[in-house]
């Protein structure tokens, strides 16, 4: 396929030739290969497809909220071709075979590839780490997701094992004894502990959905000291503050000062990537207090409108955060995340010039729990291409 008459991150003319599942060439006025499909981009912006470091598809056990097919469709509609899935399923994903089953199903559907994380403690019991000692080499990421490991000694041992076995710890930072009365302190305490453990043991640590100005500064300082710490921020923690939105997510929507701190951390390179924390729930579950929102389909538009249109950050920086930066965190950067010859033919085409209105009822996710309903955004995804084939094309 030849994508013709597109624009790159800097607004310059750009053609992209996709062949054999790889990017064959990127340039201007590329000659049309014989019998090759031509896609006339008509000035749309072409970017490397997005990679999500933090996502929930609810399989196994909670398919009434989201399944792999609907999660894949939502990802494709949002410009994603790879997602990293959390293990808070039923049963909890605590073994390689469960992880592989999810990955195989995603591959069969073919819209979006997936990596399935394994839990830090067996079945989230907070104590048992024996399963980590027998994980095969293809399991590289472990997370306790929305629980966090509460016991300091257990977490220290988990970091030691992770270093020994080449695992990356992905941390939801929450001291659950503190969070019922001070969620800010709860995040800050576990961020400090986990950054210190990463530095002490030399462990690769990825801090999920960092949301407070104190926590982001702890990550910044750990990185400056040479700790192998990366972090993500979410679109909703960039877009909303607690004066604009009262909506239950975990960690909570923070203050306007926290939002400023997150944007500053993006500017100075502290933030490694954008993670959606796509968390589908039914209306009934939300009414009962379930935390989270769907985010795959709105992530780029929210971030483009906030960071590029409102804050003046270059689109190239946002593209890094949603593609190359995540590829580095997930060890995919030898084949994904760049619009360059030899990389996987995963690209997205976006309309940056026209505002559109989010309609939650039309989202591809099985769940519609989106506080962006009715928001006016720039950056509508027009098409997603994975391995050289369309996985999504907008009807508009």
Secondary structure, 3 states (H helix, E strand, C coil): CEEEEEECCCCCEEEEEEECCEEEEEECCCCCCCCCCEEECCCCEEEECEEEEEECCCCCCCCCCCCHHHHHHHHHHCCEEEEEECCCCCCCCCCHHHHHHHHHHHHHHCCCEEEECECCCHHHCCCCCHHHHHCCCCCCEEECCCCCCCCHHHHHHHHHHHHHHCCEEEECCCCCCCCCCCHHHHHHHHHHHHHHHHHHHCCEEEECCCCCHHHHHHHHHHHHCCCCEEEEECHHHHHCCCCCCCCCCCCCCCCHHHHHHHHHHHHCCCCCEECCCECCCCHHHHHCCCCCECCCCCHHHHHHHHHHHHCCCCHHHHHHHHHHHHHHHCCCCCCCCCCCCCCECCEEEEEEEEEEECCHHHCCCCCCCCCCCCCEEEEEEEEEEECCEEEEECCC
